[in-house]
Amino acid sequence: MKKINKQEIGKILAQWQKDFTVFVPSRESGAAEMAVWDGKDTAFLDWYRNTIIPPKANFLQNMEKLFGWSKEGSAYKLETPPADTKKQIIFGIRPCDARAITQIDMVFKDAYEDKYYLSRRANSLLIGMGCVKPYDSCFCTSLGLGPAEAADVDIMLTDIGGEYLIEEITDKGKELMSKTTGTVDAAREDENQADRMKKAAYDKVTRKIDTKQIAQRLPAAFEDKEYWERVAAKCVSCGICTFLCPTCYCFDINDEKLKEGGARSGGRYRNWDSCSFPLYTKMPAENPREEKWKRVRQKVNHKYDFYPRLFDVIACTGCGRCIRLCPVNWDITQTLSSLPAKTPFTEKT
């Protein structure tokens, strides 16, 4: 293994910047997010705990043009944007967000192949950074993760004091590090210190949920209107919990006409959407989730019941954003813990 002094991080980022667009945690926009590195600032190493806007935005953009169109006479001409092939490094991604991206992969790669998303994924490297100060709203350890989980990144950095221990996880990570100068070999004591830091961080995640019976208890409570109305009572349907969730991937598609050219051209755009919105499921004849309690029920069941049935994994990584950023303090862990203690639902075989 290798290690690097924290004061030297800027030097390796500068090396990578020659061949990659390097994204690092930034607060320049007013909300912490992964933004293109300015080539000099590494102050994020001091303040960074996690971003507000999840790194999924680097792959599933909040709005993107799928194709353009123009009308010439009675014929239409379509223009598809070229694939996004720029190479990018996401530096400092937390384990919960890296795991979330692998889960979104299941939708945009395994369920069907989305070339817009996959072209960005294929040309990206994830440089993970283990948490040392998890939020009190974090509950990743209940979802089979931990603040230092390295399975979903190419390279993992662990804070060992004044230095970072560097672990090369994938072949892409090993190749990148083979071309990187400025690191030194780590000693056994460095690895031991990393283990101690990982253990300490794991122990700091004190919020817990019991996931063992959720798959049975959620279906059993599905028709319990009184329970879901109580759970949804203070929700304001703002969509923050879904927009800022690293595993949410719902989107809307709109066709837009351009004012220029006599409205004879335009484009098709994809943008983030949320099941929290009253219009999300509206159809010409009806809206099957017009009531707020049904939308809240859908959100919870999708993550902890429907998605696991499809992909055999809970669509939540315990990042805690939906808890700490909710304007009315709605708490998913309290909802799951308060599920009615009814006889678990069993599907007929």
C-alpha positions as MATLAB code, in Angstrom:
seq = 'MKKINKQEIGKILAQWQKDFTVFVPSRESGAAEMAVWDGKDTAFLDWYRNTIIPPKANFLQNMEKLFGWSKEGSAYKLETPPADTKKQIIFGIRPCDARAITQIDMVFKDAYEDKYYLSRRANSLLIGMGCVKPYDSCFCTSLGLGPAEAADVDIMLTDIGGEYLIEEITDKGKELMSKTTGTVDAAREDENQADRMKKAAYDKVTRKIDTKQIAQRLPAAFEDKEYWERVAAKCVSCGICTFLCPTCYCFDINDEKLKEGGARSGGRYRNWDSCSFPLYTKMPAENPREEKWKRVRQKVNHKYDFYPRLFDVIACTGCGRCIRLCPVNWDITQTLSSLPAKTPFTEKT';
ca = [
       0.000    0.000    0.000;
       0.925    3.637   -0.451;
       0.375    6.779    1.572;
       0.512   10.498    0.971;
       0.780   13.571    3.154;
      -2.418   15.603    3.193;
      -0.507   18.680    2.101;
       0.495   16.832   -1.082;
      -3.041   16.001   -2.221;
      -3.103   18.999   -4.535;
      -0.051   17.682   -6.358;
      -1.591   14.338   -7.265;
      -4.849   16.026   -8.238;
      -2.833   18.249  -10.564;
      -1.264   15.174  -12.130;
      -4.645   13.584  -12.716;
      -6.042   16.831  -14.053;
      -3.809   16.513  -17.113;
      -5.795   13.518  -18.359;
      -9.092   13.756  -16.470;
     -11.704   16.266  -15.456;
     -11.281   16.105  -11.689;
     -14.306   16.647   -9.468;
     -13.897   17.414   -5.767;
     -16.253   18.495   -2.968;
     -17.124   22.168   -3.390;
     -19.384   24.767   -1.783;
     -18.987   27.406   -4.470;
     -22.550   27.006   -5.754;
     -23.990   27.470   -2.273;
     -24.743   23.764   -1.808;
     -21.986   21.211   -1.288;
     -21.558   19.130   -4.434;
     -18.928   17.513   -6.605;
     -17.578   20.285   -8.843;
     -14.650   20.644  -11.217;
     -11.458   21.277   -9.258;
     -10.006   24.752   -9.717;
      -6.437   23.439   -9.746;
      -5.385   24.782   -6.358;
      -7.959   24.629   -3.552;
      -7.822   21.621   -1.216;
      -9.577   23.294    1.713;
     -12.391   20.775    1.317;
     -10.213   18.272    3.176;
     -10.942   20.259    6.340;
     -14.694   20.862    6.040;
     -15.912   17.942    3.945;
     -18.188   15.393    5.607;
     -20.447   14.713    2.644;
     -22.032   16.652   -0.185;
     -25.633   17.804   -0.181;
     -26.143   17.030   -3.864;
     -25.133   13.373   -4.322;
     -22.459   12.369   -6.871;
     -25.125   10.566   -8.903;
     -25.496   13.966  -10.608;
     -22.177   13.339  -12.363;
     -23.737   10.392  -14.181;
     -27.504   10.958  -14.159;
     -27.629   14.691  -14.763;
     -30.455   16.687  -13.247;
     -31.294   17.819  -16.780;
     -29.863   16.653  -20.070;
     -30.717   16.879  -23.730;
     -31.485   13.499  -25.266;
     -31.755   14.750  -28.816;
     -32.661   17.796  -30.864;
     -35.063   18.066  -33.777;
     -35.781   20.438  -36.589;
     -38.493   20.513  -39.239;
     -37.684   21.106  -42.861;
     -40.830   21.165  -44.953;
     -42.851   18.164  -43.918;
     -39.812   16.164  -42.740;
     -38.208   16.086  -39.311;
     -34.475   15.803  -38.727;
     -33.145   14.364  -35.469;
     -29.768   15.267  -34.029;
     -28.439   13.124  -31.206;
     -25.716   14.687  -29.036;
     -22.412   12.793  -29.165;
     -21.714   10.422  -26.293;
     -20.096   12.073  -23.286;
     -16.669   10.449  -23.442;
     -14.643   12.861  -21.349;
     -12.669   11.059  -18.677;
     -13.504   12.113  -15.150;
     -12.346   11.407  -11.620;
     -14.743   11.800   -8.703;
     -12.385   12.448   -5.814;
     -13.474   11.956   -2.212;
     -16.711   10.085   -2.814;
     -18.071    8.534    0.366;
     -18.752    4.772    0.534;
     -22.520    5.258    0.800;
     -22.583    7.292   -2.408;
     -20.291    4.896   -4.253;
     -22.598    2.019   -3.326;
     -25.575    4.063   -4.488;
     -24.023    4.467   -7.931;
     -23.555    0.703   -8.256;
     -27.251    0.364   -7.451;
     -28.262    2.895  -10.088;
     -26.075    0.905  -12.500;
     -28.527   -1.956  -12.074;
     -31.291    0.184  -13.523;
     -29.426    1.890  -16.356;
     -27.283   -1.091  -17.311;
     -28.913   -4.338  -16.211;
     -32.564   -3.392  -16.686;
     -31.862   -1.619  -19.969;
     -28.805    0.077  -21.438;
     -28.921    3.855  -21.195;
     -26.104    5.172  -23.376;
     -26.147    8.638  -21.803;
     -25.546    7.291  -18.318;
     -23.241    4.437  -19.292;
     -20.875    6.560  -21.375;
     -20.125    8.676  -18.290;
     -19.727    5.646  -16.057;
     -17.355    3.904  -18.455;
     -15.024    6.887  -18.496;
     -14.965    7.564  -14.764;
     -12.890    6.583  -11.771;
     -14.193    6.785   -8.216;
     -11.616    7.792   -5.620;
     -13.190    7.011   -2.275;
     -12.524    8.691    1.023;
     -13.562    6.941    4.207;
     -15.650    8.857    6.746;
     -14.082    9.808   10.044;
     -16.991   11.953   11.305;
     -20.316   10.369   10.278;
     -23.436   12.454   10.882;
     -25.808   11.399   13.641;
     -28.351   10.884   10.849;
     -26.183    8.268    9.116;
     -27.209    4.605    9.386;
     -25.060    2.927    6.719;
     -23.997    0.103    9.040;
     -27.586   -1.144    9.112;
     -27.477   -1.607    5.336;
     -24.363   -3.787    5.256;
     -21.990   -0.880    4.703;
     -19.561    1.064    6.791;
     -17.780    4.432    6.745;
     -14.711    2.785    5.186;
     -16.323    0.333    2.736;
     -14.098    0.116   -0.356;
     -15.913   -2.421   -2.536;
     -17.459    0.162   -4.884;
     -14.521    2.479   -5.598;
     -11.351    2.223   -7.665;
      -9.075    3.690   -4.991;
      -9.780    4.216   -1.287;
      -8.177    6.834    0.936;
      -8.227    6.442    4.703;
      -7.377    9.309    7.035;
      -4.556    8.225    9.368;
      -3.768   11.621   10.867;
      -1.553   13.854    8.797;
      -1.601   11.384    5.921;
      -3.917    9.230    3.843;
      -3.410    5.518    3.386;
      -4.053    4.626   -0.270;
      -5.582    1.278   -1.236;
      -5.736    0.277   -4.898;
      -9.024   -1.588   -5.296;
      -9.597   -2.164   -9.025;
      -7.412   -2.586  -12.078;
      -8.361    0.938  -13.153;
      -7.232    2.209   -9.783;
      -3.956    0.315   -9.967;
      -3.268    1.686  -13.430;
      -3.911    5.239  -12.284;
      -1.627    4.890   -9.261;
       1.131    3.347  -11.396;
       1.304    6.660  -13.251;
       1.069    8.803  -10.125;
       4.130   10.196   -8.352;
       4.440   11.735   -4.906;
       3.335    8.781   -2.795;
       5.508    6.632   -0.545;
       5.216    3.066    0.689;
       3.038    2.626    3.744;
       4.394    0.849    6.809;
       2.648   -1.822    8.829;
       1.889    0.739   11.529;
       0.142    2.911    8.916;
      -2.127    0.011    8.045;
      -2.775   -0.668   11.729;
      -3.644    2.981   12.257;
      -6.034    2.812    9.296;
      -7.738   -0.201   10.859;
      -8.150    1.694   14.125;
      -9.595    4.714   12.313;
     -12.040    2.506   10.406;
     -13.191    0.826   13.598;
     -13.623    4.156   15.376;
     -15.674    5.550   12.488;
     -17.861    2.443   12.377;
     -18.599    2.765   16.084;
     -19.677    6.402   15.588;
     -22.642    5.312   13.467;
     -25.136    4.920   16.290;
     -28.437    5.245   14.403;
     -29.711    1.746   13.644;
     -32.597    0.057   11.897;
     -33.504   -3.619   11.878;
     -33.841   -4.698    8.253;
     -34.586   -8.364    8.942;
     -38.387   -8.120    8.951;
     -38.904   -5.083    6.718;
     -39.537   -7.149    3.596;
     -42.386   -8.906    5.422;
     -43.736   -6.051    7.534;
     -44.030   -3.502    4.718;
     -46.400   -5.622    2.591;
     -48.376   -6.441    5.729;
     -48.860   -2.712    6.357;
     -49.518   -1.759    2.742;
     -53.282   -1.372    3.129;
     -53.069    0.264    6.565;
     -54.326    3.696    5.531;
     -54.415    5.010    9.102;
     -50.739    4.188    9.599;
     -49.592    5.794    6.338;
     -51.693    8.892    6.921;
     -50.023    9.281   10.302;
     -46.575    8.773    8.789;
     -47.280   11.257    5.995;
     -48.958   13.892    8.162;
     -46.100   16.407    8.258;
     -44.669   15.711    4.798;
     -44.953   18.795    2.556;
     -44.240   16.897   -0.706;
     -41.253   19.125   -1.471;
     -39.231   16.315   -3.071;
     -35.991   17.112   -1.228;
     -35.663   13.588    0.143;
     -35.809   12.088   -3.346;
     -33.809   14.701   -5.259;
     -30.990   14.463   -2.716;
     -31.189   10.694   -2.307;
     -28.165    9.047   -3.954;
     -30.201    6.022   -5.099;
     -33.292    7.761   -6.508;
     -33.329    7.777  -10.298;
     -36.860    8.727  -11.372;
     -37.029   11.165  -14.254;
     -39.471   12.960  -16.508;
     -39.120   13.579  -20.247;
     -40.304   16.748  -21.972;
     -40.257   18.047  -25.523;
     -39.446   21.732  -25.805;
     -39.897   23.993  -28.805;
     -37.442   26.789  -29.457;
     -38.899   30.245  -29.883;
     -36.361   31.048  -32.549;
     -36.956   29.814  -36.079;
     -40.742   29.915  -35.936;
     -40.921   26.981  -33.492;
     -39.627   24.645  -36.200;
     -36.958   23.177  -33.940;
     -36.624   21.929  -30.421;
     -35.357   19.113  -28.288;
     -36.228   16.302  -25.940;
     -34.949   16.658  -22.379;
     -34.713   14.352  -19.401;
     -34.854   15.794  -15.900;
     -35.051   14.487  -12.354;
     -38.536   13.876  -11.025;
     -39.920   12.814   -7.659;
     -42.627   10.399   -6.540;
     -43.368   12.952   -3.804;
     -44.964   15.326   -6.300;
     -48.769   15.239   -6.734;
     -48.464   15.241  -10.531;
     -45.883   12.459  -10.711;
     -48.388    9.740  -11.602;
     -51.097   11.898  -13.158;
     -52.576   10.394  -16.320;
     -55.290   11.707  -18.650;
     -58.022    9.751  -16.861;
     -56.816    9.635  -13.259;
     -54.031   10.018  -10.735;
     -53.582    6.754   -8.767;
     -51.553    8.536   -6.057;
     -53.349   11.808   -5.630;
     -53.372   11.476   -1.845;
     -50.141   12.325   -0.049;
     -50.134    9.193    2.102;
     -50.065    7.021   -1.005;
     -47.011    8.873   -2.322;
     -45.171    8.490    0.972;
     -46.094    4.819    1.033;
     -44.738    4.422   -2.497;
     -41.438    6.076   -1.586;
     -40.831    3.831    1.395;
     -42.006    0.641   -0.288;
     -39.980    1.272   -3.430;
     -36.742    1.471   -1.510;
     -37.335   -1.300    0.980;
     -39.673   -3.708   -0.816;
     -40.172   -3.207   -4.567;
     -36.538   -2.550   -5.495;
     -35.226   -5.490   -3.417;
     -37.672   -7.774   -5.198;
     -36.188   -6.741   -8.540;
     -32.495   -6.457   -7.698;
     -32.118   -8.266   -4.366;
     -30.752   -5.193   -2.588;
     -32.365   -2.404   -0.555;
     -32.345    0.875   -2.491;
     -30.948    2.827    0.441;
     -27.378    3.218    1.647;
     -28.047    4.964    4.943;
     -26.437    8.265    3.934;
     -28.951   10.152    6.089;
     -29.545   13.038    3.681;
     -33.310   12.553    3.727;
     -33.239   12.924    7.512;
     -30.901   15.862    8.053;
     -32.078   17.902    5.047;
     -35.839   17.427    5.428;
     -37.469   20.801    6.301;
     -40.043   19.138    8.587;
     -37.766   16.503   10.183;
     -39.404   13.478    8.582;
     -37.317   10.431    9.486;
     -37.235    7.232    7.428;
     -35.699    5.255   10.287;
     -38.576    6.179   12.583;
     -41.050    5.134    9.910;
     -39.421    1.749    9.479;
     -39.160    1.227   13.231;
     -42.834    2.082   13.745;
     -44.256   -0.352   11.202;
     -47.333   -2.038   12.675;
     -46.543   -5.305   14.416;
     -48.860   -7.398   12.298;
     -48.431  -10.952   11.115;
     -45.808  -10.826    8.347;
     -47.253  -11.037    4.851;
     -46.485  -14.290    3.034;
     -46.907  -14.635   -0.706;
     -48.831  -17.683   -1.877;
     -46.796  -20.189   -3.782;
];
